[in-house]
Amino acid sequence: LITVLIVYCKQRGVDMMNKNLVDAINTQINYEIESAHVYLAMQSYISTLGLDGFENWFGIQFEEELAHARKFIKYMNDRGARVEIRGFEDPRNEFSSILEVLEVSLAHEKGVTDRINNLMTIAHEVKDYAAVSLLQWYVDEQVEEESGVQTLLDQLKMVEVKGNGLFMIDKDLGQRVFVDATAQK
């Protein structure tokens, strides 16, 4: 049966992916969906603070995480691998301040970076260069994600999370719009 499946896949131009890599990408797909919910919970908390720009920023983070999951799903489908959607833990819903939300967000993004780096290691180990190519996009994306959150944290600390500085940052964040970067190469 395995031989028949391999022949069928090769005839259809679908290459078989390494099982460990498939499992790891499936775990990441689910983590990206979980990450979207983490940002949705953060956005919901921020909505109680009257900071519409920050609320917008976290809403876009939510959309980006879903787009990241969809990019992985499309890749797996293109490669003929089985996608498995699973459940995830409840996200944190309570925070003490906008500063804490951003600190938690930065720690979360660093965790995502570690996960992407682990995927890259597996892809190199199994010599799946199509996966390496895909994952390079995520490596670059994580540099931007961490930098963006760190910049917001630095700006908030600079203005001591109060006054006109806070409202100027909030106003700038309100201008951000969602652009599906996963749709671009």
Beta strands, then each sheet from edge to edge (+ up, - down):
end
